[in-house]
Amino acid sequence: QVQLVESGGGLVQPGGSLRLSCAASGSSFTIVAMGWYRQAPGKQRGLVAAITSGGSRNYGDSVKGRFTISRDNTKNTVYLQMNNLKPEDTAVYYCNADLIVTGRTVFWGQGTQVTVSS
């Protein structure tokens, strides 16, 4: 069994910064990729950023230049540094992990709320 534990959400003013963390733990696994998705009320869940085990990064168009994804392989943890936050970044952010356990499986975290408001 694999668990994803997220932290770092909260309330921030426009132009501010937040850092999200997601740690994978549990059964023996190999990380293919980890990333973050977000879902605002009334909208579909969409990609924010992802990083592969090889270090390749992919960002959603709306966050390019403002958000940075990174990872610590020794801790099986992925981070999302969010700068210059805008009200439209308000959403529930979900950690996503593409792992090889007994087979290849995608896991989701429980979600963390990010609210950008003055």
N, C-alpha and C positions, 0 to 999 in steps of 0.2 A: 504494500500500500504506500502510495506517495502522497505527501501533503505539500501544499504551497501556502506559505504564510506571508501575507502582505502587511506592510506598515508604511506610514508616512503621509497619509491623506490628511485633509483638513480644510480650513477656511483661510483664504489669502486674498489680499487686495490686488486689483489689477496692476500688472507690472511686477508683482512679487514672484517669489520662487518657492518651489517645494521639491523634495526628493522622496521618491517612492522606492521601497525595497521589497524584494520577493525572494524568499529562501525556499528551496526544494529540499525535502527530507523524507526519510522512510526507507523503503526497500531499495536494494541495489539497482541503480539505473545509469544509463548513459544519456547525456544531454545532446539532443540534436540541435535544438534552438529554444530560446526563451524570449518572451516579449510581453508587451502590454497592449491591451485593447481597451476601448472605452465605450460607454453607452450613456447617452443623455436621454432624458424623458421624451418618449415619442419617436426616438430615432433608433436605427439599427446599430448593433455593436460593430465597431470598425477598428482597424489597426492604428495604433499609435506609433509603436516602434518594436523592432525585433532584432535579435542578434543571434547568429549561429555559433556553433561550437568552434568554428574556424575564425570567428571574429567579424564576419560580414554583417553589416547593419542595413536595415531598411526602415524608412520613416514614412508616416502618413504625410501627405502634402501640406496639411495645415499646421504641422508642428516643425517642419524642417527649418533649421536655423535657430530654433528656440529650445528644443528638447534634445537631450543626449542620453543614449542608452549605453550602459557599460555592464561588465560582469566580473565576478570574482569566482574563478573556477574552483578555488580551494574551499570556498564556502557554498558552492552551488547556489549562488545568489546573483540576481540581476537587479540593476538600479536604473531608475529613470530620473534624471535631473531635468526639472522643468523650470525654465526661466521666462521672463516677460509674459507671465500668464495673463490670459484674456478671459472675459466672462464666458465666451463661447467654449472655453476649455472645461467648463463645469460639466461633470459627468461622474459616473461610477467607473473607476479604473480597475480592470481585471488583469491579473497576471496569467500568462499562458505559458505552458511548458510542453514542448514536443520531445518526448523521451522514449528511449528503448528500455522497457522493463522485461517482460517475457516476450513482448512484441512491441511494435511502435504504437504509442498511445499519446493522446493529447490530454493534458490536465488543466484545470482552471482553478484559480483562487476564488475566495469568497467575495472579493471586490472591496474597494476602499473609495470613499466619497471624496472628491475634490470639488470645492466650491470657490469660485473666483468672483468676489463681490466687494463693493465698497460699502 
